Amino acid sequence: MQTSTGERAATGVIAFDHSIEIPAPASEVYRRWTDFVRFPEFMDNVQEVRPLGGGRYHWVARILGAKREWDAEVTDQLENHHISWRSTDGAPNKGTVTLQPLPNNRTKVGLRMEYTPPGGIVGHQLDKLTRSTQREVKKDLENFRRVMSGEKKVSEEEPGFLNVMSAMAIPVAAGAVGATVAYLTERNKKPSATKIPMVRQLLLDPIDDSAQTASIALAAAAAGSIAASAAFRARRDPVNGLFFGQWAPTFLAGSALARLVGHRGVNPTLPASVTSWGLTGAATGSILSSAIAHLRSTRHEGLFIGQWAPSLLAGALVARLFDRW
């Protein structure tokens, strides 16, 4: 597969090209590609394509984690050669698929697409950063090739070893940054000379106002996470329900950690502090990596990465208190 990309940031339009070779003659590829109602068989994000008549179709898909609907029409079509379309409402998009016959009953499928991500400048920058639409189109073309050749469709539930290692990169890097910053900040701090009973420390000693505010905000976020999860579940959207619901224990652990960090009577040793901040950084990286995966529509990968965050924050709590038991 060959790929080239151009972006028109000034207008918010993103344009790109993809091509792939299909092991089938152009006539078969054309017939299969113009059967629009079967697009969900190889396009993971497309939920439905419904014909409206007169070369017009109603599309239902999930883009950047949200359900989107729009109408599109075929603007130009030549049998076994090309087909062009453009949207008539919703997020603007248009494109052309060309078919080039190759020797041995093979066909080169080329796709040129231009689209404007929803959400204005924020949506444009987010799509540009995650390259979610381009990644999805590339995967859809690969799935189309597999469908035409009788192979198994690519599934996001089969990430493979390399993808798993890639998913761990952001949490590991964020953890290393957190540990380094903690070491540089606290290496010259003198530990408390007296040991105060843990119960008194946690229940009686004062807490910084900023830590108290952060703790309350994170507890409220946990409640919001539960409410959002229930709302998505009620809308029969279990994947988003799981994605948002998984953050409730993370936010609660963060609330407890914020109180502990701001507690004036708890002074962990340097190794304990470095470990705690390292794990907190890793948890933050896990949240960020999970959100990016979800926006890229690799939603099961997002759930896989996000489940690490509460365990990492719990580890940060234990590390901060370990030398105080």
Salt bridges, closest charged atoms under 4 A:
GLU7 OE1 - LYS128 NZ 3.93
ASP17 OD1 - ARG112 NH1 2.69
GLU21 OE1 - ARG106 NE 3.41
ASP35 OD2 - ARG38 NH1 3.75
GLU41 OE1 - ARG32 NH2 2.76
GLU41 OE2 - ARG38 NE 3.12
ASP44 OD2 - LYS139 NZ 3.19
ASP44 OD1 - LYS153 NZ 2.98
GLU48 OE2 - ARG50 NH1 3.27
GLU69 OE1 - HIS58 NE2 2.70
GLU69 OE2 - LYS67 NZ 3.99
ASP71 OD2 - ARG56 NH2 3.78
ASP71 OD1 - HIS58 ND1 2.65
GLU73 OE2 - ARG86 NH2 2.54
ASP76 OD2 - HIS82 NE2 2.87
GLU114 OE2 - ARG8 NH2 3.18
GLU114 OE2 - ARG112 NH2 3.73
GLU136 OE2 - LYS139 NZ 3.65
GLU142 OE2 - ARG145 NH2 2.69
GLU142 OE2 - ARG146 NE 3.03
GLU151 OE2 - ARG145 NH1 3.20
GLU151 OE1 - ARG146 NH1 3.65
GLU156 OE2 - HIS300 ND1 3.01
GLU157 OE2 - HIS300 NE2 3.61
GLU158 OE2 - LYS152 NZ 2.73
ASP208 OD1 - ARG264 NE 2.76
ASP237 OD2 - ARG62 NH1 3.36
